[in-house]
Amino acid sequence: TPPPPPRLSFEVGMRQLGGDVSVLSPADMQIGRGESLADTARVLSRFLDVLVVRTGETAMLTELVRWSSIPVVNGLTPDSHPVQILADIMTYEEHRGPVGGSHWAWVGDGNNVAVSLIEGAVRFGFSLTLATPESMKPRQEILDWAHAEGGKIRLVHDPVEAVQGANCIVTDTWTSMSDQESSARLTTLSPYQVNTALMQKASPNALFMHCLPAHIGEEVTEEVFESSASVVFDEAENRLHAQKGLLLWVLGGENWRSYGKPV
């Protein structure tokens, strides 16, 4: 079975940079046999140059960062997905130029990708309006942080209001939660579908982004997904390029290429 695309992009990227990759699941490590995360982090730091963590528990990432003496990259947690936003910003700049001063809209669940998009908007200087159901808005602490940092972040519940003047509309799957929740989630989120009528409310030539996989007919219609506004596959490719840049940066830049190579 091939690895999922998010993991694959890190593996391919590291190998293209001349590095090697070891993929470790909890079953491969001593955590399942009682070793603490603190000890695991300190052991891995003796073997590795960088650690990319994809986890269902944010506390695990925090603990690994605390105890590791090597760079730790957040590959994905339930609370954030920063590498996806690096790819999104790269994709926007490829198509439309500098992202600073642009206006983005998020439509749907205020999930981990939405949280990282808020952080990206603050750090890269673009404005962001999020349209979410009241029950699915991003956690209050991230909104408070964004406002304290001077970010131009708005939260509304009407998707039409959110996309007014937007240069880029972003959404994500509605059904990433458990099957038991899916029916209720679909009902709650159905007004937040990105369709042609909604895209027409945005700025002319607005882009459409989705981190994939998409559920066509739910969060986005096929007409929008396959339209000229859609840059979802450029976005997917740019995960590879953005992550390569990130890996090089945390490893110390171009000089890393010669590090550890046989002589």
C-alpha positions, 0 to 999 in steps of 0.5 A: 500500500503506498503512503498517503500523499501528505507523507509521500511529499515529505519522503520524496522531498527529503530524498530529492534533497539528498537525504534519507528517510525513516518512517516510524509508527508508534508500533515501531518505537518504544512508546508502545512499550512504556518509554516516555515521549521525553526519552523517545525524543532524546534518543531520536535526536541522537540519530536524526537531523530533523523530525517531521511529526504527523499526530492525532494528539497535539500534546505529543508534538508539544512534548517532542518539541520540548525534549528534542535537540533537533528541528521538529516540523509540524506535519499535521495535528488536529489543531493545525496544519501549517505546511499546507498553508505554506503550499497555499501561499506559494500557489497564490503567489505563482498565480497572482503575485505577492500575497500581502494585501490580498483578501482570502475567504475560508468557507466551512468547518473552522478546522486545523487548516482554517486555524493555520490559515489564520496564522498565515494571514497574520504572518504574511499580511493578507486579510481573511474572512471565515464563514463557519457555522457557530458550532464549528468556528475556530477556537477562541484563543486563535482568534484572540491571538490574531487580533492581538497581533494586528491581523485582519481576521473576521468571523461570519456565518454567511458564506456570501458575506465572507467571499465578497471581494475575495481573491482566493476561496479555500475550503476543506472536506466536511467528513474528516470526523467520525462516521457517526457525526457525518450526517449531522455535519453534512446537514449543518455545513450544506449552506457552505458549499462552494459552487459557481453562484458563490464563486461569482460573489468573489473578486473577478479571477478569484482562485479556488483552493482545497487541500484534498481529498475533496468530496465532490458534491459536498463542500465543492461542486464538480463545476468549481473543482474542475474550473479554471479558477481551481488550482488544487493540483498546483496546490498539491504539487507545491506541498512538495516544493514548500516542504523542501524549502522548509526542510532546507531552512531548518537544516541550515540551508544549502550547506546541508546538502554536503552534510553527512555525504560519504567521502 
